[in-house]
Amino acid sequence: MSVGLRLSRLGLGGDPGRSPHLSAVPFVATDPGGAGDVAVLQRARVVQCALSRVCGVCAQTLDRPLHLLGTASEADDNAFRLPPVHAACVDDLLAVLTAAGDGAVLGHEAGPDRRWTLVTTGGFDLVRPTARDGLHLFRPNAVVERRAV
């Protein structure tokens, strides 16, 4: 399925007027050429977000507080797959995650009854994978707030 069709199915349509922080797909789901798919989390972009301290949605420099959005089990484990985002980008990221329903989205496998949790933090630690195909994880180190969204 093309990016345009997938975005239309998600109700995003790549319309900057609808969501000024989300030009097409979140930055973390785009390849170096700018094409992307909301089902796929691009490993190189995840690393770029962590090392350059840029938002996973808009790719702009992060400020504090940071916001990590993930499944309830990620929040319980204090280990998130998605890089931190700005407060202004949380709604855009949540729109992508919830529009996918039970389907695969941003590196999260398809599954029923997914619940999303938002953690606000002052900082994070990057945990590098031990295996070549493992995931980079973001661990909040100064949690300010945690809530189901």
Secondary structure as GFF3:
##gff-version 3
##sequence-region A 1 149
A	DSSP	alpha_helix	3	9	.	.	.	ID=ss1
A	DSSP	three_ten_helix	27	29	.	.	.	ID=ss2
A	DSSP	alpha_helix	43	52	.	.	.	ID=ss3
A	DSSP	beta_strand	66	71	.	.	.	ID=ss4
A	DSSP	alpha_helix	72	77	.	.	.	ID=ss5
A	DSSP	alpha_helix	87	99	.	.	.	ID=ss6
A	DSSP	beta_strand	116	121	.	.	.	ID=ss7
A	DSSP	beta_strand	124	127	.	.	.	ID=ss8
A	DSSP	beta_strand	137	140	.	.	.	ID=ss9
A	DSSP	beta_strand	143	148	.	.	.	ID=ss10
###
